[in-house]
Amino acid sequence: MASDSSFDIVSKVDRQEADNALNQAAKEISSRYDFKGTGASIEWSGEKILMKADSDDRVKAVLDVFQSKLVKRGISLKSLDSGEPYPSGKEFRIEAQLKEGIDKENAKEISKLIRDEGPKGVKAQIQGDELRVSSKKRDDLQSVIALLKGKDLDVDLQFTNYR
């Protein structure tokens, strides 16, 4: 009897890369001419990322700089959950957070997608904040990966533990 091949679908963010992107954004914001005198800054605030500036437009520009740094570092913008600018005293702030793990709704949606559109004989199990996909044929697993890469899902996916 042949054993099943499997892989895991996860959604993780490399913390070090995110930290590097934040530091690069902070450096660019402190040195750029259009941010001079606007009180623009970006920093970690616990698990959240806090962006500040003296106007709505400036704080959105800070977010834009940070997003460009994330993309350059290979982190998908789907894993950045940023709120709307809100006034706080004399400044405007945006709080953002890095999303890790696949929530229940997305996990069910991915599982249903694999069942409906994937090859027959492929099983997807939800295990906490990740999915385990298994099949007797490795080619079926490859086609599931191709199927999920082709879909525009709300979550950034990585495929690990391919065996």
C-alpha positions as CSV (number, residue, x, y, z in Angstrom):
1,M,0.0,0.0,0.0
2,A,1.4,3.4,-1.0
3,S,1.5,6.0,1.6
4,D,-0.2,9.4,1.1
5,S,1.9,12.4,0.1
6,S,1.0,15.7,1.8
7,F,1.8,19.3,2.3
8,D,0.7,22.1,4.6
9,I,-0.9,25.4,3.6
10,V,0.1,28.1,6.0
11,S,0.1,31.9,6.2
12,K,3.2,33.1,8.1
13,V,5.1,36.4,8.0
14,D,8.9,36.4,8.4
15,R,9.2,38.7,11.5
16,Q,12.8,39.6,10.7
17,E,11.9,40.8,7.2
18,A,8.9,42.8,8.5
19,D,11.2,44.4,11.1
20,N,13.8,45.2,8.4
21,A,11.0,46.7,6.2
22,L,9.8,48.9,9.1
23,N,13.3,50.1,9.9
24,Q,13.9,50.9,6.2
25,A,10.6,52.8,6.1
26,A,11.5,54.7,9.3
27,K,14.9,55.6,7.8
28,E,13.4,56.9,4.5
29,I,10.7,58.9,6.3
30,S,13.3,60.6,8.5
31,S,15.4,61.6,5.6
32,R,12.8,62.5,2.9
33,Y,12.3,66.2,2.2
34,D,8.5,65.9,1.9
35,F,8.3,64.5,5.4
36,K,10.4,67.2,7.1
37,G,8.5,69.0,9.9
38,T,5.4,66.8,9.6
39,G,6.1,64.7,12.7
40,A,5.9,61.6,10.5
41,S,7.1,58.4,12.1
42,I,6.6,54.6,12.0
43,E,7.3,52.2,14.9
44,W,6.4,48.9,16.6
45,S,3.8,49.4,19.3
46,G,3.7,45.9,20.9
47,E,2.4,43.6,18.2
48,K,1.0,46.5,16.1
49,I,2.7,49.0,13.8
50,L,1.9,52.6,14.6
51,M,2.2,55.3,12.0
52,K,1.9,59.0,12.9
53,A,1.9,62.3,11.0
54,D,0.4,65.8,11.3
55,S,-2.2,65.3,8.5
56,D,-4.4,62.6,6.9
57,D,-2.4,62.7,3.6
58,R,1.0,62.5,5.3
59,V,0.1,59.4,7.4
60,K,-1.3,57.7,4.3
61,A,2.1,58.5,2.6
62,V,3.9,56.9,5.5
63,L,1.7,53.7,5.0
64,D,2.6,53.8,1.3
65,V,6.3,53.9,2.0
66,F,6.0,51.0,4.5
67,Q,3.9,49.0,1.9
68,S,6.6,49.5,-0.8
69,K,9.3,48.3,1.7
70,L,7.3,45.2,2.5
71,V,6.9,44.3,-1.2
72,K,10.6,44.8,-1.8
73,R,11.3,42.4,1.1
74,G,8.9,39.7,-0.4
75,I,6.1,40.1,2.1
76,S,2.6,40.1,0.5
77,L,0.4,43.1,1.3
78,K,-2.4,40.6,2.0
79,S,-0.7,39.9,5.3
80,L,-0.8,43.6,6.3
81,D,-4.1,44.6,8.0
82,S,-4.1,48.4,8.2
83,G,-6.9,50.5,9.6
84,E,-8.1,54.0,8.5
85,P,-6.4,57.2,9.6
86,Y,-7.8,58.6,12.8
87,P,-7.1,61.9,14.6
88,S,-5.3,61.7,18.0
89,G,-4.7,65.1,19.5
90,K,-2.8,67.2,16.9
91,E,-1.7,64.2,14.8
92,F,-3.2,61.5,12.6
93,R,-2.5,57.8,13.2
94,I,-2.9,54.5,11.4
95,E,-2.5,51.2,13.3
96,A,-1.6,48.2,11.2
97,Q,-1.1,44.6,12.1
98,L,0.6,41.6,10.4
99,K,-1.9,38.8,9.9
100,E,-0.6,35.3,10.6
101,G,-2.4,32.0,10.3
102,I,-5.5,31.2,8.3
103,D,-8.7,32.1,10.0
104,K,-11.7,29.6,10.1
105,E,-13.7,31.3,7.2
106,N,-10.7,31.3,4.9
107,A,-9.7,27.8,5.8
108,K,-13.2,26.5,5.0
109,E,-13.3,28.5,1.8
110,I,-9.9,26.9,0.7
111,S,-11.0,23.5,1.8
112,K,-14.2,23.8,-0.2
113,L,-12.3,25.1,-3.2
114,I,-10.0,22.1,-3.1
115,R,-13.0,19.7,-2.8
116,D,-15.0,21.4,-5.7
117,E,-12.3,22.3,-8.2
118,G,-9.3,20.1,-7.2
119,P,-8.6,16.6,-8.4
120,K,-10.6,13.6,-7.0
121,G,-9.0,11.8,-4.0
122,V,-7.4,14.9,-2.5
123,K,-8.3,15.5,1.1
124,A,-7.9,18.8,3.0
125,Q,-8.0,18.9,6.8
126,I,-8.1,22.1,8.9
127,Q,-5.5,21.9,11.7
128,G,-5.7,25.0,13.8
129,D,-4.6,27.9,11.7
130,E,-3.3,25.8,8.8
131,L,-4.5,23.2,6.4
132,R,-3.0,19.7,5.6
133,V,-3.7,18.5,2.1
134,S,-3.0,14.9,1.3
135,S,-3.4,12.6,-1.7
136,K,-2.1,9.3,-3.0
137,K,-0.7,11.0,-6.1
138,R,2.0,13.8,-5.9
139,D,0.7,15.2,-9.3
140,D,-2.6,15.9,-7.7
141,L,-0.9,17.9,-4.9
142,Q,1.0,19.9,-7.6
143,S,-2.3,20.7,-9.3
144,V,-3.9,21.8,-6.0
145,I,-0.9,24.2,-5.4
146,A,-1.3,25.6,-9.0
147,L,-5.1,25.9,-8.4
148,L,-4.6,27.9,-5.2
149,K,-1.9,30.1,-6.7
150,G,-4.3,31.0,-9.5
151,K,-7.1,32.1,-7.2
152,D,-7.3,35.5,-5.7
153,L,-7.8,34.7,-2.0
154,D,-7.9,37.2,0.9
155,V,-4.9,35.5,2.6
156,D,-1.2,35.2,1.7
157,L,-0.4,31.4,1.4
158,Q,2.8,29.4,1.6
159,F,3.1,25.7,1.0
160,T,5.4,23.8,3.4
161,N,6.3,20.3,4.5
162,Y,5.8,18.8,1.0
163,R,6.4,15.1,1.4
